[in-house]
Amino acid sequence: MPPRKNIEGDGNFPEKALIVSFHDVTPLTFEAFASWAKNLESLGVARLTWLVVPFWHGKIRLRPESACAQWLRRRQSCGDDMILHGLTHQWDKSTAFGVRASCKSLFIRRVYTAMESEFLDLEPTILRQRIRRAKSLLEDAGIRPVGFVAPAWIFPRDQHSFLGQMGFRLTESYKRIHALHAPRSFHSPVLTASARAPWRVFLSRCVVPALERLWAEAPVVRVAIHPADLDHPSVRHLMYSVVERLRRVRQPHTLSSWAATVGL
């Protein structure tokens, strides 16, 4: 099926918005995120968007009785968004026969994402199998995802219609928020850091504030926080400061609550 023609948002936004999301939520990381959620609440960011991986690296399964699943169900009942964030999050060698070998793909897998690009260049059949299994695991844990966001935001546009068929309302790419029940999307820059190496930390401390200033007039800005950000003191401070400044001039939303303000 050919990809649907995209219709961009018309730019009539009721207010400047801020969407804060926690990425790579698993039983290994949720406690650190839970602690940070309290810190953000003190800034007036009470509702958050949680990107959950139900079978982290094929080893850590989200089970219904786990403390992580119970926490996420409570947050969901209070109005937070739950987003499916892949099955394992990790590129899998067992699917190599379904991957088109290229220098670009190798660079993205090994350097840009450090093998955390689960849906990069997968055959459609394998891609769909993974999403079906991931959604089933998440729902078995009592969590109802309103959307799907691929690891590293790497996902083929021609599979958006499949996401809609699976019942997801929303998805994201690196630059945009996409509706899945209609061919509409909106520009939404994302501020995210990297703490995987000292040079990445240095770049993050320079680039993230610069992009924050560049996108000061953007109608909606996303802030994506990863587990490694919270483990690194300078990156943790950086991302907290970004949220603090943006909260002064923007109204916080979850992904779906913001989408509702523009009729998605």
GIJO-V289458 format. One record per helix or strand. SS is the DSSP state (2 for helix, 1 for strand). FROM is the first residue (numbers start at 1). LEN is the number of residues. Records with the same first field share a line. If there is no record, write none. Layout:
# GIJO-V289458
SS = FROM-LEN / FROM-LEN
This chain:
# GIJO-V289458
1 = 7-2 / 17-9 / 49-4 / 55-2 / 60-2 / 81-4 / 147-2 / 170-3 / 176-4 / 184-4 / 190-3 / 220-6 / 251-3
2 = 30-12 / 67-11 / 93-6 / 103-10 / 124-17 / 151-3 / 157-9 / 198-17 / 227-5 / 233-17 / 255-7
